[in-house]
Amino acid sequence: MQSMNQGEISTELKGQGIRPNSLSFIEKSINSMKAKHNARRMFQLGVILSR
C-alpha cells in the first residue's frame, strides 16, 4: 500500500478517467469518512478502515 496526499489522489483519479476527481471532492469525502467513523486524524481513519 502506498501513501498519497490529496493532490496525488486527484491526479491519479484524473489519470484513470474517474470522476469526480477534484481536490474539493476528495477533501469532502475524507471529512465525511472521518465524521462517520469518529476519527479525528487520518491515521485513526486508516486504522479503522483497515480492520
C-alpha positions in Angstrom: 0.0 0.0 0.0 1.3 3.5 -0.9 0.7 6.7 1.0 -0.6 9.6 -1.2 -1.5 13.1 -0.4 -4.8 14.6 -1.6 -3.3 16.2 -4.7 -1.7 12.9 -5.8 -5.0 11.2 -5.3 -6.7 13.7 -7.5 -4.0 13.3 -10.2 -4.3 9.5 -10.1 -8.1 9.6 -10.4 -7.8 12.0 -13.4 -5.3 9.7 -15.0 -7.7 6.8 -14.7 -10.6 8.8 -16.0 -12.5 8.6 -12.7 -14.9 11.4 -12.0 -15.4 13.3 -9.7 -11.7 13.8 -9.2 -11.4 17.4 -7.9 -9.4 18.2 -4.8 -12.6 19.6 -3.2 -14.4 16.4 -3.7 -11.6 14.4 -2.2 -11.4 16.7 0.9 -15.2 16.4 1.4 -15.1 12.6 1.0 -12.3 12.3 3.6 -14.0 14.6 6.0 -17.3 12.6 5.6 -15.5 9.3 6.3 -13.7 10.8 9.3 -17.1 12.0 10.7 -18.8 8.7 10.0 -16.1 6.7 11.8 -15.5 9.3 14.6 -11.8 9.7 13.5 -10.0 12.9 14.3 -6.9 12.2 12.3 -6.1 10.4 9.0 -4.1 7.9 10.9 -7.1 7.0 13.1 -9.3 6.7 9.9 -6.7 4.4 8.3 -6.6 2.1 11.3 -10.4 2.0 11.5 -10.8 1.3 7.8 -8.1 -1.4 7.7 -9.9 -3.6 10.3 
